[in-house]
Amino acid sequence: MKKVLFSLLLLVALSPIVHGQGCSVCTKTAQGLDNKSANGINTGIIYLAFLPLTIMGTLGYIWWRSSSRNA
C-alpha cells in the first residue's frame, strides 16, 4: 500500500513539469483574442476539468465513507 501511495504522490508531483509548457501557449493565444473568445477558452478549460474532478471527488467520497464505517 505504501508503494502505491508513494508512486501516486510521485506521479502527481511530476505532473506539472510535464504539462507546464501549455500554460504559456494558452496565455499568449488568449492575449491576442477578444473578450468573448477568451471567455470561451476559460469555459472550455472548466468543461474539460469537470469530468476528472467529479470522478476523483466521487472516489474520494466513497473511500472516506467506507473508511469511516470500518473505524
C-alpha positions, 0 to 999 in steps of 0.5 A, a space after each residue: 500500500 505504501 508503494 502505491 501511495 508513494 508512486 501516486 504522490 510521485 506521479 502527481 508531483 511530476 505532473 506539472 513539469 510535464 504539462 507546464 509548457 501549455 500554460 504559456 501557449 494558452 496565455 499568449 493565444 488568449 492575449 491576442 483574442 477578444 473578450 468573448 473568445 477568451 471567455 470561451 477558452 476559460 469555459 472550455 478549460 472548466 468543461 474539460 476539468 469537470 469530468 476528472 474532478 467529479 470522478 476523483 471527488 466521487 472516489 474520494 467520497 466513497 473511500 472516506 465513507 467506507 473508511 469511516 464505517 470500518 473505524 
